[in-house]
Amino acid sequence: VGFYSRYGDSHDVALLESWCSHPNPAVTILAIEGLSRIQPDRLRNFLYPLLTSESAGIRSRAIRLLYRWHPEEALLQLVSMLESDIIDERRAALAHAFFLPFMRIKQALLRFIIRESEPALLVQAGQLLIINPDNEVAKSVALIAAEATADKAPVLKSILAKQCEFLARIKLIEETPEEHSSRLLDEAAAIACQKQLASLSSAVRNGQIQSETDLTQAIILLKQKFSLNLPTASLQPVVESLAELDPAFLQPH
């Protein structure tokens, strides 16, 4: 099967078609690859069984084929695999996302790295972001890194560093890669802090913090963040929350 997949021609189409419903997924995958190379239109009749196969490798290849005729449906199928609880499905989806237009899948990839916790899959998704230089995507990765867990953030920062290297290489940024990456991370950290403070202020204002422990932790955090050097948008929720929880702190000393 491997020989016909790689070297077959139009005379071998019928033989390859017969293998597209083979019980061994490895055989089916080789047959799909062969027909994709020789006469991809002949695979249209096999799309439904391929898309519903139990094999992640077969389904991900079928999505790649489906994009030829029904791009929107292919993207929905890809997102479904990226959101799967099964790691092999997510891995296969990323492998074949490489063959789809980046502009159509970049938002799905960003949502993926927000959810994903497996370092190897984050790196795999990151490769797609790196080889498709896009400064707005780099900003999004910085924001995700700023809000990521301690074990996930270093992986995302490494992806961002490589994105910035590519951006510099093709002259999309004037700063050095290190300067650009550092600036994006600083800006992202400020935005994340502002969101955190706004969320905390809203919880205080709406009486959502009830336990003594949570109140104490909230006051400690607010005091740590308090600084007259904060931007107004960040300082205002801090002052409002402290005025509610610990007004004495704001009194002149």
Phi, psi and chi 1 to 4 in degrees:
 res  aa     phi    psi   chi1   chi2   chi3   chi4
   1 VAL       -  -40.7 -177.3      -      -      -
   2 GLY   -60.4  -37.3      -      -      -      -
   3 PHE   -63.5  -49.3  175.4   84.9      -      -
   4 TYR   -67.1  -33.6  -73.1  104.5      -      -
   5 SER   -62.8  -39.7  175.5      -      -      -
   6 ARG   -89.4  -36.3 -178.5  171.0  -65.4 -174.1
   7 TYR  -119.0   -2.9  -57.9  109.7      -      -
   8 GLY   -64.5  162.4      -      -      -      -
   9 ASP  -130.9 -164.8   55.9   27.4      -      -
  10 SER   -60.7  -22.9   57.4      -      -      -
  11 HIS   -72.7  -15.0  -61.6   95.7      -      -
  12 ASP  -103.9    7.8  -55.4  -50.7      -      -
  13 VAL   -60.3  -46.5  168.0      -      -      -
  14 ALA   -61.1  -40.5      -      -      -      -
  15 LEU   -64.6  -44.4 -175.9   58.4      -      -
  16 LEU   -64.2  -37.7  -72.9  165.7      -      -
  17 GLU   -61.2  -37.7  -76.7 -178.2  -40.3      -
  18 SER   -65.8  -24.3   70.9      -      -      -
  19 TRP   -88.8   -8.4  -75.0  -36.9      -      -
  20 CYS   -69.8  -14.3  -78.9      -      -      -
  21 SER  -118.8   25.9   51.9      -      -      -
  22 HIS   -69.4  143.1 -163.1  -80.9      -      -
  23 PRO   -67.1  -20.0   19.8  -31.3      -      -
  24 ASN   -89.1  114.5 -174.6  -25.0      -      -
  25 PRO   -57.0  -34.1  -23.0   32.6      -      -
  26 ALA   -62.6  -38.1      -      -      -      -
  27 VAL   -67.2  -45.7  172.7      -      -      -
  28 THR   -59.3  -43.5  -57.8      -      -      -
  29 ILE   -61.1  -44.1  -73.9  170.5      -      -
  30 LEU   -63.6  -39.4  -72.1  170.3      -      -
  31 ALA   -64.7  -42.1      -      -      -      -
  32 ILE   -60.5  -46.1  -67.9  170.1      -      -
  33 GLU   -62.4  -40.0  -65.4  -66.9  -13.4      -
  34 GLY   -64.9  -47.6      -      -      -      -
  35 LEU   -66.8  -35.1  -80.4  176.7      -      -
  36 SER   -59.1  -34.4  -63.0      -      -      -
  37 ARG   -79.5  -38.0 -179.4  178.1   57.7   80.5
  38 ILE   -91.6  -57.6  -58.2  167.2      -      -
  39 GLN  -144.0   80.0  -74.1 -169.7   19.5      -
  40 PRO   -60.4  -29.4   17.4  -30.6      -      -
  41 ASP   -61.3  -23.9  -76.0  -10.9      -      -
  42 ARG   -70.9  -11.4  -62.3  -66.7  -74.4  -91.4
  43 LEU   -85.3   -9.5  -76.3  161.5      -      -
  44 ARG   -57.3  -37.7  -66.7 -172.9   73.4  159.2
  45 ASN   -69.9  -15.6  -65.2  -27.9      -      -
  46 PHE  -102.0   -1.9  -64.7   95.6      -      -
  47 LEU   -57.8  -47.9  -87.7  179.0      -      -
  48 TYR   -60.7  -51.4 -179.7   74.8      -      -
  49 PRO   -62.8  -32.0   14.6  -26.6      -      -
  50 LEU   -69.4  -40.8  -65.3  176.7      -      -
  51 LEU   -69.3  -22.6  -73.3  166.8      -      -
  52 THR  -103.9   10.1   55.2      -      -      -
  53 SER   -63.8  152.1  168.1      -      -      -
  54 GLU   -76.3  -15.2  -67.4 -176.7    0.0      -
  55 SER   -84.6  123.1  164.4      -      -      -
  56 ALA   -63.1  -36.0      -      -      -      -
  57 GLY   -63.2  -40.4      -      -      -      -
  58 ILE   -69.3  -45.7  -69.6  174.8      -      -
  59 ARG   -62.3  -41.8  -74.8 -152.2  -47.7  -76.9
  60 SER   -66.2  -36.1   59.0      -      -      -
  61 ARG   -67.8  -36.5  -76.8  168.1  172.2   80.6
  62 ALA   -65.2  -36.4      -      -      -      -
  63 ILE   -62.1  -42.5  -70.5  170.1      -      -
  64 ARG   -59.0  -41.3 -164.1  172.4   93.1 -162.0
  65 LEU   -70.0  -42.3  -68.3  167.5      -      -
  66 LEU   -57.8  -31.8 -179.0   63.2      -      -
  67 TYR   -60.2  -27.0 -168.2   85.4      -      -
  68 ARG   -60.8  -38.1  -66.5  171.3  179.9  -95.4
  69 TRP  -110.5  -32.2  -56.4  -66.5      -      -
  70 HIS  -137.9   76.0  -55.1  -71.3      -      -
  71 PRO   -59.3  -40.1   16.0  -28.4      -      -
  72 GLU   -65.1  -41.6  -62.9  -56.7  -34.4      -
  73 GLU   -66.3  -36.9  178.1   59.4   26.0      -
  74 ALA   -62.0  -41.6      -      -      -      -
  75 LEU   -65.3  -38.6  -65.9  172.8      -      -
  76 LEU   -63.9  -40.9  -70.0  174.3      -      -
  77 GLN   -65.1  -40.6  -66.0  -81.8   -9.2      -
  78 LEU   -62.1  -46.9  177.1   72.1      -      -
  79 VAL   -59.5  -40.4  168.2      -      -      -
  80 SER   -59.8  -41.2  177.3      -      -      -
  81 MET   -71.6  -36.8  -72.3 -167.9   73.0      -
  82 LEU   -65.1  -26.8  -72.0  173.9      -      -
  83 GLU   -93.9    2.8  -66.6  177.5   -9.6      -
  84 SER   -64.2  151.0  171.5      -      -      -
  85 ASP   -78.7  -11.1  -68.1  -26.7      -      -
  86 ILE   -94.5  119.9  -58.4  171.0      -      -
  87 ILE   -61.9  -36.3 -169.7  169.9      -      -
  88 ASP   -65.1  -32.0  -76.0  -15.8      -      -
  89 GLU   -69.2  -42.3  -65.5 -156.9   -3.5      -
  90 ARG   -65.1  -39.8  -56.0 -161.4  -59.0  -82.3
  91 ARG   -64.1  -44.5 -176.8 -178.4  -66.3  113.2
  92 ALA   -65.4  -39.5      -      -      -      -
  93 ALA   -61.3  -41.4      -      -      -      -
  94 LEU   -66.1  -38.7  -71.0  171.4      -      -
  95 ALA   -61.0  -38.1      -      -      -      -
  96 HIS   -95.6  -10.6  -70.1  -84.5      -      -
  97 ALA   -63.0  -25.3      -      -      -      -
  98 PHE   -54.4  -30.3  175.9   84.5      -      -
  99 PHE   -91.4   -1.8  -61.4   97.6      -      -
 100 LEU  -100.4  154.8  -58.5 -178.3      -      -
 101 PRO   -59.8  126.9  -22.4   33.2      -      -
 102 PHE   -58.5  -40.1  179.7   70.1      -      -
 103 MET   -61.0  -26.0  -66.5  -58.1  -67.5      -
 104 ARG   -84.9  -19.4  -59.0  -63.0  -53.1  -85.1
 105 ILE  -116.3   -4.2   63.8  169.6      -      -
 106 LYS   -63.6  -37.5   65.6  180.0 -177.7  179.7
 107 GLN   -66.9  -37.2  -66.5  -57.2  -37.1      -
 108 ALA   -64.5  -37.7      -      -      -      -
 109 LEU   -66.8  -39.8  -69.9  172.9      -      -
 110 LEU   -65.7  -41.9  -70.3  171.1      -      -
 111 ARG   -62.8  -35.1  -70.5 -167.1  -64.4  -88.8
 112 PHE   -62.6  -47.0  175.0   82.3      -      -
 113 ILE   -72.5  -19.3   66.4  172.0      -      -
 114 ILE   -67.8  -42.2  -70.2  172.1      -      -
 115 ARG   -82.5  -37.3  -66.3 -171.9  -53.1  -90.0
 116 GLU   -68.1  142.9 -173.4   58.5   52.7      -
 117 SER  -120.7  -12.5   58.1      -      -      -
 118 GLU   -77.8  115.0  178.3   61.1   42.3      -
 119 PRO   -54.9  -41.1  -25.4   34.3      -      -
 120 ALA   -62.7  -37.7      -      -      -      -
 121 LEU   -75.1  -32.4  -65.7 -168.9      -      -
 122 LEU   -62.9  -42.8  -72.2  169.7      -      -
 123 VAL   -63.6  -41.9  170.7      -      -      -
 124 GLN   -62.1  -44.8 -171.7  178.8   -3.4      -
 125 ALA   -65.8  -37.9      -      -      -      -
 126 GLY   -60.9  -34.7      -      -      -      -
 127 GLN   -58.6  -38.4  -71.8  -59.8  -43.7      -
 128 LEU   -66.4  -36.1  -70.7  167.1      -      -
 129 LEU   -72.5  -35.1  -55.7 -179.5      -      -
 130 ILE   -69.4  -43.9  -68.0  164.7      -      -
 131 ILE   -81.1   -1.1   63.8  174.5      -      -
 132 ASN  -122.9   75.6  -68.1  -80.5      -      -
 133 PRO   -57.4  127.4  -21.6   32.8      -      -
 134 ASP  -154.6  113.9 -177.4  -42.0      -      -
 135 ASN   -65.7  -34.1 -161.0   35.2      -      -
 136 GLU   -66.2  -37.1  -68.3  -56.1  -47.2      -
 137 VAL   -66.8  -39.2  172.1      -      -      -
 138 ALA   -60.6  -41.7      -      -      -      -
 139 LYS   -61.2  -40.2  -70.2  178.6 -177.7  178.3
 140 SER   -65.5  -40.3  -64.4      -      -      -
 141 VAL   -62.8  -40.0  171.7      -      -      -
 142 ALA   -61.3  -42.4      -      -      -      -
 143 LEU   -64.1  -41.1  -76.5  168.5      -      -
 144 ILE   -65.7  -40.7  -63.2  167.6      -      -
 145 ALA   -62.9  -37.6      -      -      -      -
 146 ALA   -65.0  -26.1      -      -      -      -
 147 GLU  -107.3    5.6  -62.3 -179.1  -12.4      -
 148 ALA   -81.8  165.4      -      -      -      -
 149 THR   -70.5  164.7   57.2      -      -      -
 150 ALA   -62.2  -32.5      -      -      -      -
 151 ASP   -83.8  -20.9   55.1  -21.5      -      -
 152 LYS   -91.6  -33.0 -179.3  174.4  174.0  176.8
 153 ALA   -56.7  -42.6      -      -      -      -
 154 PRO   -61.1  -35.3  -24.3   35.0      -      -
 155 VAL   -64.0  -44.4 -179.3      -      -      -
 156 LEU   -68.1  -37.2  -62.4  178.4      -      -
 157 LYS   -66.3  -34.3  -70.8  178.0 -178.9  178.4
 158 SER   -66.3  -41.0  175.7      -      -      -
 159 ILE   -61.7  -45.5  -68.7  169.3      -      -
 160 LEU   -59.9  -42.6  176.3   63.6      -      -
 161 ALA   -59.4  -41.6      -      -      -      -
 162 LYS   -71.0  -35.8  -67.6 -177.4  174.8   66.5
 163 GLN   -58.9  -43.9  -74.8  179.5  -71.3      -
 164 CYS   -66.8  -33.1  -67.8      -      -      -
 165 GLU   -61.9  -44.3  -72.0  175.9   11.7      -
 166 PHE   -67.5  -39.9  -92.2   69.4      -      -
 167 LEU   -60.8  -40.7  -71.7  167.3      -      -
 168 ALA   -69.5  -38.2      -      -      -      -
 169 ARG   -62.0  -35.3 -167.6  176.2  -58.7  173.3
 170 ILE  -102.9   18.1   60.6  174.9      -      -
 171 LYS    64.6   33.0  -48.1  -64.2 -175.2 -174.3
 172 LEU   -89.3  -12.4  -74.2 -179.4      -      -
 173 ILE  -132.3  153.3   56.9  174.8      -      -
 174 GLU   -96.5  -23.7  -64.1 -179.3   -3.1      -
 175 GLU   -73.8  166.4  -59.8  166.9  -68.3      -
 176 THR   -69.9  157.6   66.8      -      -      -
 177 PRO   -55.1  -40.2  -26.2   34.4      -      -
 178 GLU   -65.8  -42.7  -65.0   78.0   14.1      -
 179 GLU   -65.0  -42.5  -71.1  170.5  -18.7      -
 180 HIS   -66.1  -45.5 -166.3   64.2      -      -
 181 SER   -60.9  -44.4  175.7      -      -      -
 182 SER   -63.0  -41.9  178.0      -      -      -
 183 ARG   -66.0  -43.5 -178.4  169.8   62.8   78.9
 184 LEU   -61.7  -39.9  -68.2 -176.1      -      -
 185 LEU   -68.3  -39.0  -73.7  169.9      -      -
 186 ASP   -63.6  -44.9  -73.4  -14.0      -      -
 187 GLU   -64.0  -40.0  -68.8  173.3   -5.4      -
 188 ALA   -66.2  -40.2      -      -      -      -
 189 ALA   -62.8  -39.0      -      -      -      -
 190 ALA   -65.8  -41.4      -      -      -      -
 191 ILE   -65.3  -43.2  -68.0  170.8      -      -
 192 ALA   -62.6  -40.7      -      -      -      -
 193 CYS   -63.2  -43.6  178.3      -      -      -
 194 GLN   -61.5  -41.3 -172.8  172.3  -36.7      -
 195 LYS   -65.3  -41.6  -74.0  170.8   60.3  177.9
 196 GLN   -62.6  -44.3 -179.3 -171.6   30.5      -
 197 LEU   -68.0  -38.9  -66.6  174.7      -      -
 198 ALA   -64.5  -40.5      -      -      -      -
 199 SER   -65.3  -42.4  176.3      -      -      -
 200 LEU   -64.9  -42.0 -179.3   56.7      -      -
 201 SER   -61.1  -41.8  175.9      -      -      -
 202 SER   -63.7  -40.3  175.1      -      -      -
 203 ALA   -65.2  -40.0      -      -      -      -
 204 VAL   -64.4  -47.5  170.9      -      -      -
 205 ARG   -62.7  -35.1 -170.1  167.6   55.3 -109.2
 206 ASN   -94.2    7.4  -63.7  -38.3      -      -
 207 GLY    67.5   29.8      -      -      -      -
 208 GLN   -86.5  -10.5  -65.4  171.5  -34.6      -
 209 ILE   -98.3  109.6  -57.3  177.9      -      -
 210 GLN  -108.1  -44.6  -60.6  -66.7  -28.4      -
 211 SER   -72.7  152.5   75.4      -      -      -
 212 GLU   -62.6  -38.8 -162.6   65.7   35.2      -
 213 THR   -63.4  -46.0  -59.5      -      -      -
 214 ASP   -64.6  -38.5  -70.9  -16.4      -      -
 215 LEU   -64.1  -42.8  -76.9  169.4      -      -
 216 THR   -62.5  -44.8  -59.9      -      -      -
 217 GLN   -64.2  -38.1  -70.1  176.8  -17.5      -
 218 ALA   -64.0  -43.2      -      -      -      -
 219 ILE   -64.2  -42.2  -67.7  169.9      -      -
 220 ILE   -60.9  -45.5  -68.5  171.0      -      -
 221 LEU   -62.9  -43.5  176.2   60.6      -      -
 222 LEU   -63.9  -39.4  -71.0  164.3      -      -
 223 LYS   -67.1  -36.8  -72.2  179.4  178.2  179.4
 224 GLN   -65.5  -36.5  -71.1  173.1  -17.1      -
 225 LYS   -82.4  -20.1  -64.1  -65.2 -175.8 -177.6
 226 PHE   -63.0  126.1  178.7   81.8      -      -
 227 SER  -163.5  134.5  169.2      -      -      -
 228 LEU   -68.7  -10.0  -65.3  177.2      -      -
 229 ASN   -85.7   -6.1  -65.4  -36.7      -      -
 230 LEU   -65.6  147.7  -77.4  173.1      -      -
 231 PRO   -59.9  152.4  -18.6   28.8      -      -
 232 THR   -54.7  -40.8  -58.1      -      -      -
 233 ALA   -62.7  -28.7      -      -      -      -
 234 SER   -90.0  -35.6  -61.5      -      -      -
 235 LEU   -69.6  -38.3 -179.6   58.7      -      -
 236 GLN   -58.1  -50.7 -177.5  175.1  -16.6      -
 237 PRO   -63.9  -30.6   18.6  -29.9      -      -
 238 VAL   -65.4  -48.4  173.7      -      -      -
 239 VAL   -63.2  -45.1  171.5      -      -      -
 240 GLU   -61.3  -41.1  -70.0  176.3  -10.3      -
 241 SER   -70.8  -41.3  -61.8      -      -      -
 242 LEU   -66.2  -35.0  -75.8  171.3      -      -
 243 ALA   -62.4  -29.1      -      -      -      -
 244 GLU   -83.1  -42.1  179.3   78.7   21.3      -
 245 LEU   -95.6  -35.0  -61.4  177.2      -      -
 246 ASP  -149.9   69.1 -170.7    0.2      -      -
 247 PRO   -60.4  -25.0   18.0  -29.7      -      -
 248 ALA   -64.2  -28.3      -      -      -      -
 249 PHE   -62.5  -30.6  178.1   77.7      -      -
 250 LEU   -87.4   -5.6  -61.2  174.1      -      -
 251 GLN   -71.3  143.3  -63.1  -64.4  -38.4      -
 252 PRO   -63.6  141.5    4.6   -4.2      -      -
 253 HIS  -110.2      -  -62.0  -71.7      -      -
